């Protein structure tokens, strides 16, 4: 094999080395692609005129892709729920409802993470928000630091799996598959992961109650009416919003893009109710005494309609700014990845990968475990979006040809593989040295929480994620049964 035929291999080697520099991923992907395109021109493996196809690929594949328009709306929905205080009220409600169960506050965090997962796939926002809201409370309640940090980090990563997930939108686009089908296929695997977390927390806290002291009886509503008001005030609104978004998709009433619009508008309405209407009417915001003292926002009571409306305007501006920045980052990576994958294929990367796989003698199962193992290892060093946009374009042509006989129908292999990859990518946020969820948490955690405790806390949850992955591998119907029932 001539040296020029190995240019795709060198592309990956250079990409891997540069990703460790901390330079923006979008620029690395695009820069490496452009540099090797020029090298390809000099060696005769690539024609300069082929660069003219890039603008049409970027605009036709990204800018004009209606599927991807769901991403900024889902980001907006999750950010609005965070900034309007709805997420804070939800956590306070859940911890009171679960005070009698071992590890009740940890369970409240897990359930809250599951609910928030259905609003946004921004893992950084989810982990930071729950770390700020729940971690100080858990520490003050004398929760074991490793249990507290592991629970928050693992629960915060559910957003990349449970629909409507930004990652699934990207995967569907890369695999040329239906976003709705992927959303439906991810429901049970996501709930199974959440169930594994809940089971682990209950068992561990039952065996060792000192890890998670119970909530004091004097915290929260003291009457049945107070509990009902709390549920109606803090639990029902976000759950109804999520039901509208997911229900419209699962019921076939709306596409994921249309449902994203419903979610964004619904989040705005909830924000107006929470920050403008109720305070203007003189209705005091209902907050639980998480730390033994009243936790009222500066705008929680009686500032007058115009004062509350002005405050909401500032919140809305902040939400739009955050959405814009996050969206720009994601689409910048899209453009860089498009340039990288185009040059990679033009230099013969697809054929090289297929030849290498055939030379290894992997059957379908061997190739599946090879890819999943590769993704797991990459997860120690890179973020999910980097892994997805690098691995999927390379292996997508091979994935479509996999045949697992009676274990999985050939027409469903791609959906099954996408869910396996999504479950596997959960670990990329938790595995050191570059587990991004761990960095997010450490950045906002109290000084008493050591990084060693955070690392120790995630180990059981990574093992639970691998158990969840093994279950979906062994029983494909976990992912494929619901799409058959709802969409066929």
C-alpha positions in Angstrom: 0.0 0.0 0.0 1.4 3.4 -1.0 1.9 6.2 1.5 -0.7 8.5 -0.2 -3.3 5.8 0.3 -2.9 6.1 4.0 -3.8 9.8 4.1 -7.2 9.1 5.8 -5.3 7.3 8.6 -3.0 10.3 9.0 -6.1 12.6 9.1 -7.4 10.7 12.1 -4.0 10.7 13.8 -3.6 14.5 13.4 -7.2 15.1 14.5 -6.7 13.0 17.6 -3.6 14.8 18.6 -5.0 18.3 18.0 -8.2 17.6 20.0 -6.0 17.4 23.1 -4.8 21.0 22.6 -8.1 22.5 23.8 -8.5 24.5 20.6 -12.2 24.8 19.4 -13.3 21.5 18.0 -15.1 23.2 15.0 -11.8 24.8 13.9 -9.8 21.6 14.4 -12.2 19.5 12.3 -12.4 22.1 9.5 -8.7 22.9 9.6 -7.6 19.3 9.5 -10.0 18.7 6.6 -8.8 21.7 4.7 -5.1 20.9 5.3 -5.4 17.3 4.1 -7.5 18.5 1.1 -4.5 20.7 0.1 -2.1 17.7 0.7 -4.5 15.6 -1.5 -4.2 18.2 -4.3 -0.4 18.2 -4.1 -0.3 14.4 -4.2 -2.9 14.1 -6.9 -5.4 12.3 -4.7 -7.9 15.2 -4.6 -8.9 17.8 -7.2 -9.1 21.5 -6.3 -12.5 21.8 -8.1 -14.0 19.3 -5.6 -13.8 22.1 -3.0 -16.7 23.7 -5.0 -19.0 21.0 -3.7 -18.5 22.0 0.0 -20.8 25.1 0.1 -23.7 23.0 -1.3 -23.0 20.3 1.2 -22.9 22.8 4.1 -26.0 24.6 3.0 -28.0 21.7 1.7 -27.0 19.3 4.5 -26.9 21.6 7.5 -28.3 25.1 6.9 -31.4 24.0 5.0 -32.0 20.8 6.9 -35.4 21.1 8.5 -34.7 18.3 11.0 -31.9 20.3 12.6 -34.1 23.3 13.2 -35.5 21.3 16.2 -32.1 21.7 18.0 -32.3 25.5 18.9 -35.9 25.1 20.0 -35.1 22.2 22.3 -32.1 24.2 23.7 -34.4 27.2 24.3 -37.0 25.1 26.1 -34.6 23.6 28.5 -32.8 26.9 29.2 -36.1 28.7 29.8 -37.2 26.0 32.4 -33.9 26.5 34.2 -33.9 30.3 34.3 -37.6 30.7 35.2 -37.2 28.7 38.4 -39.4 25.8 37.3 -36.6 23.3 37.7 -35.8 24.5 41.2 -39.5 24.2 42.3 -39.6 20.7 40.8 -36.6 19.5 42.9 -38.1 20.9 46.1 -41.4 19.2 45.4 -39.8 15.8 44.6 -37.6 15.7 47.7 -40.6 16.3 50.0 -42.7 13.6 48.2 -39.9 11.1 48.7 -38.8 11.9 52.2 -39.9 8.4 53.5 -37.9 6.4 51.0 -34.2 5.6 51.7 -32.1 8.1 49.8 -35.1 10.2 49.1 -33.2 13.4 48.1 -30.9 11.3 45.8 -34.0 9.7 44.2 -35.5 13.2 43.8 -32.4 14.3 41.9 -32.6 11.2 39.7 -36.2 11.7 38.8 -35.6 15.4 38.2 -32.8 14.5 35.9 -35.1 12.1 34.0 -37.7 14.8 33.7 -35.2 17.5 32.6 -33.8 15.0 30.1 -37.1 15.3 28.3 -36.6 19.0 28.0 -33.0 19.5 26.9 -30.0 17.6 25.7 -27.6 20.3 27.1 -25.7 18.1 29.6 -23.6 21.0 30.8 -26.7 23.0 31.7 -28.4 20.1 33.4 -25.4 19.1 35.5 -24.5 22.6 36.5 -28.1 23.4 37.4 -28.6 20.3 39.5 -25.2 20.8 41.1 -26.1 24.3 42.1 -29.6 23.4 43.3 -29.1 20.0 44.9 -25.5 19.4 45.9 -25.3 22.1 48.6 -28.6 20.7 50.1 -27.3 17.1 50.0 -24.1 18.1 51.7 -25.9 20.1 54.3 -28.1 17.0 54.9 -24.9 15.0 55.5 -25.2 12.9 52.4 -22.1 10.9 51.4 -20.2 13.1 49.0 -19.5 10.4 46.5 -23.1 9.2 46.4 -24.3 12.8 46.0 -21.9 13.7 43.2 -22.4 10.4 41.3 -26.1 10.7 41.4 -26.1 14.3 40.0 -23.6 13.5 37.3 -25.3 10.4 36.1 -28.8 11.8 36.2 -27.6 14.9 34.3 -26.3 12.8 31.4 -29.7 11.2 30.7 -30.5 14.2 28.4 -28.5 12.8 25.5 -30.6 9.6 25.5 -34.1 10.3 26.6 -36.1 12.1 23.9 -36.3 14.7 22.7 -32.6 14.4 22.5 -30.3 16.7 20.5 -27.9 13.8 20.0 -30.6 11.6 18.5 -31.5 14.4 16.1 -27.9 14.6 15.0 -27.6 10.8 14.7 -30.8 10.5 12.6 -29.4 13.1 10.2 -26.0 11.3 9.9 -27.6 7.9 9.5 -30.4 9.3 7.2 -33.1 7.8 9.4 -36.3 9.0 11.0 -35.9 11.2 14.0 -39.3 10.2 15.3 -38.4 6.5 15.1 -35.1 7.1 17.0 -37.0 9.1 19.7 -39.5 6.3 20.2 -36.7 3.7 20.3 -34.8 5.6 23.0 -37.7 5.8 25.5 -37.4 2.4 27.2 -33.6 2.3 27.2 -33.5 5.8 28.9 -36.1 4.7 31.4 -34.2 1.5 32.1 -31.1 3.5 32.9 -33.0 5.8 35.2 -34.6 2.7 36.8 -31.1 1.1 37.4 -30.0 4.4 39.1 -33.1 4.4 41.4 -32.7 0.7 42.3 -29.0 1.2 43.1 -29.7 4.2 45.3 -32.5 2.5 47.2 -30.6 -0.7 47.8 -27.4 1.1 48.9 -29.2 3.6 51.2 -31.3 0.8 52.7 -28.1 -1.2 53.6 -26.3 1.9 54.9 -28.8 4.6 55.9 -25.9 6.9 57.1 -25.1 7.6 53.5 -28.3 9.5 53.0 -30.0 10.9 56.2 -33.8 11.4 55.7 -35.5 14.8 55.3 -36.7 16.4 58.5 -40.4 16.3 59.1 -40.7 20.1 59.5 -39.6 20.8 56.0 -42.2 21.3 53.4 -46.0 21.5 53.6 -47.5 20.3 56.8 -51.0 19.6 55.5 -52.6 17.6 52.8 -53.8 20.8 51.1 -50.3 22.1 51.1 -49.0 19.0 49.5 -51.7 19.2 46.8 -50.9 22.8 46.1 -47.2 22.0 45.9 -47.8 19.3 43.4 -50.1 21.5 41.3 -47.7 24.4 41.5 -44.3 22.7 41.0 -44.8 19.2 39.5 -47.7 19.2 37.2 -46.7 22.1 34.8 -43.3 20.7 33.6 -44.7 17.2 33.4 -47.7 18.5 31.3 -45.3 20.3 29.0 -43.2 17.2 28.5 -46.3 15.1 27.9 -47.4 17.6 25.2 -44.0 17.5 23.5 -43.4 13.7 23.6 -47.1 12.8 23.3 -47.4 14.8 20.1 -44.4 12.9 18.7 -45.3 9.4 19.9 -48.9 9.9 18.9 -48.0 11.0 15.4 -49.6 14.4 15.7 -46.5 16.4 15.1 -43.0 15.9 13.8 -40.0 16.4 16.2 -39.4 19.9 14.7 -43.1 20.9 15.3 -43.0 19.4 18.8 -39.9 21.4 19.5 -41.8 24.6 18.6 -44.6 23.5 21.0 -42.1 22.9 23.8 -40.4 26.3 23.3 -43.7 28.1 23.3 -44.9 26.1 26.3 -41.7 26.9 28.2 -42.3 30.6 27.6 -45.9 30.4 28.8 -44.7 28.6 32.0 -42.1 31.3 32.5 -44.7 34.0 32.2 -46.9 32.3 34.7 -44.1 31.7 37.1 -42.3 35.0 36.9 -45.1 37.5 35.9 -48.7 36.4 36.5 -48.4 34.7 39.9 -46.2 37.4 41.5 -48.3 40.2 40.1 -51.4 38.7 41.6 -49.7 38.8 45.0 -49.4 35.0 45.1 -46.3 34.2 47.0 -44.1 31.7 45.2 -44.2 28.3 46.9 -40.7 27.2 47.9 -39.8 24.4 50.2 -37.4 25.0 53.0 -34.6 22.9 51.6 -32.0 24.2 54.0 -34.2 25.1 56.9 -34.8 28.7 55.6 -37.1 30.4 53.2 -35.7 30.5 49.7 -37.4 33.3 47.8 -36.3 34.8 44.6 -35.9 38.6 44.5 -38.9 38.8 42.2 -41.0 36.1 43.9 -43.5 38.5 45.5 -45.4 41.6 44.8 -43.1 43.8 42.7 -46.0 44.8 40.5 -46.9 43.7 37.0 -44.5 46.0 35.1 -41.6 45.1 37.5 -42.2 41.4 37.0 -42.6 41.8 33.3 -39.3 43.7 33.1 -37.7 40.9 35.1 -39.1 38.3 32.7 -37.8 40.4 29.8 -34.3 40.2 31.2 -34.6 36.4 31.8 -35.9 36.0 28.2 -32.9 37.9 26.8 -30.5 35.8 28.8 -32.2 32.6 27.6 -32.0 33.8 24.0 -28.3 34.7 24.4 -27.5 31.2 25.9 -29.5 29.5 23.2 -27.7 31.4 20.5 -24.2 30.7 21.9 -24.9 26.9 22.4 -26.5 26.6 19.0 -23.6 28.4 17.3 -21.2 26.1 18.9 -23.1 23.0 17.8 -23.6 24.2 14.2 -20.0 25.3 14.0 -18.9 21.8 14.8 -21.4 20.5 12.1 -19.7 22.6 9.5 -16.2 21.5 10.6 -17.3 17.9 10.7 -18.9 18.2 7.2 -15.6 19.5 5.8 -13.6 16.8 7.6 -15.8 13.9 6.5 -16.0 15.1 2.9 -12.2 15.2 2.5 -11.9 11.9 4.4 -14.3 10.2 1.9 -12.7 11.9 -1.1 -9.3 10.6 -0.1 -10.7 7.1 0.0 -11.3 6.8 3.7 -14.5 4.8 3.4 -12.9 2.1 1.2 -9.9 2.1 3.5 -12.0 1.5 6.6 -14.0 -1.3 4.9 -10.8 -3.0 3.7 -9.4 -2.8 7.2 -12.5 -4.3 8.8 -12.6 -7.1 6.2 -8.9 -7.8 6.8 -9.6 -8.2 10.6 -12.1 -10.9 9.8 -14.8 -9.3 12.0 -18.3 -10.7 11.6 -21.3 -8.5 12.5 -20.9 -9.2 16.2 -17.2 -8.6 16.2 -17.6 -5.4 14.3 -20.4 -4.2 16.7 -18.3 -4.8 19.8 -15.2 -3.2 18.1 -17.2 0.0 17.4 -18.8 0.1 20.8 -15.4 -0.6 22.5 -13.8 2.2 20.4 -16.5 4.6 21.3 -16.2 3.7 25.0 -12.4 4.4 24.9 -12.9 7.6 23.0 -15.3 8.6 25.7 -12.4 8.9 28.2 -11.0 11.8 26.1 -13.7 13.4 23.9 -17.2 14.8 24.1 -20.2 13.0 22.6 -20.6 15.4 19.7 -17.0 15.0 18.7 -17.3 11.2 18.9 -20.6 11.1 17.0 -19.5 13.4 14.2 -16.2 11.6 13.8 -17.3 7.9 14.2 -20.7 7.8 12.5 -19.8 9.2 9.1 -16.9 6.6 8.9 -18.9 3.5 10.0 -22.3 4.4 8.7 -21.8 2.7 5.3 -20.7 -0.5 7.2 -23.5 -0.3 9.8 -26.2 -0.4 7.1 -24.8 -3.7 5.8 -24.7 -5.6 9.2 -26.8 -8.7 9.4 -27.5 -10.3 12.8 -29.8 -13.0 11.6 -32.8 -13.7 13.8 -31.5 -11.5 16.7 -32.3 -8.2 14.9 -34.3 -7.7 11.7 -31.9 -6.3 9.0 -34.2 -3.2 8.5 -34.0 -2.4 12.2 -30.2 -2.8 12.7 -29.4 0.9 12.1 -32.0 2.1 14.8 -30.7 -0.6 17.2 -27.1 0.4 16.7 -27.9 4.1 17.1 -29.5 3.4 20.5 -26.6 1.2 21.5 -24.2 4.1 20.6 -26.4 6.6 22.5 -26.3 4.4 25.7 -22.6 3.9 25.3 -22.0 7.6 24.9 -23.5 8.2 28.4 -20.2 7.0 29.8 -18.2 9.7 27.9 -19.5 12.3 30.3 -18.5 10.4 33.4 -15.2 8.7 32.6 -12.0 10.5 33.7 -9.7 12.1 32.8 -11.9 14.2 30.6 -15.4 13.4 31.9 -17.1 16.7 31.1 -19.9 16.2 33.6 -17.2 15.9 36.3 -15.6 19.2 35.2 -19.0 21.0 35.1 -19.7 19.8 38.6 -16.4 20.6 40.1 -16.6 24.1 38.7 -19.7 24.9 40.8 -19.4 22.4 43.7 -18.7 23.6 47.3 -15.0 23.6 48.2 -15.6 20.7 50.6 -16.2 18.4 47.7 -12.9 16.9 46.4 -12.3 15.8 42.8 -11.4 12.3 44.2 -14.8 12.0 45.7 -16.4 12.9 42.4 -14.4 10.3 40.6 -15.2 7.7 43.2 -18.9 8.6 42.9 -19.3 7.9 39.2 -17.8 4.4 39.2 -21.0 2.6 40.2 -23.0 4.6 37.7 -20.6 3.9 34.8 -21.0 0.2 35.7 -24.8 0.6 35.7 -24.6 2.3 32.2 -22.7 -0.7 30.9 -25.3 -3.0 32.4 -28.0 -1.0 30.6 -25.9 -1.3 27.4 -25.6 -5.1 27.8 -29.4 -5.4 28.3 -30.2 -3.5 25.1 -27.6 -5.7 23.2 -29.1 -8.9 24.6 -32.7 -7.9 24.2 -33.1 -5.6 21.1 -36.8 -5.4 21.7 -36.1 -3.0 24.6 -35.4 -0.4 21.9 -37.3 -1.8 18.9 -40.7 -3.0 20.4 -42.2 0.5 20.9 -41.5 1.8 17.4 -43.1 -1.4 16.0 -46.2 -0.8 18.0 -46.6 2.9 17.5 -45.2 3.5 14.1 -46.1 0.4 12.1 
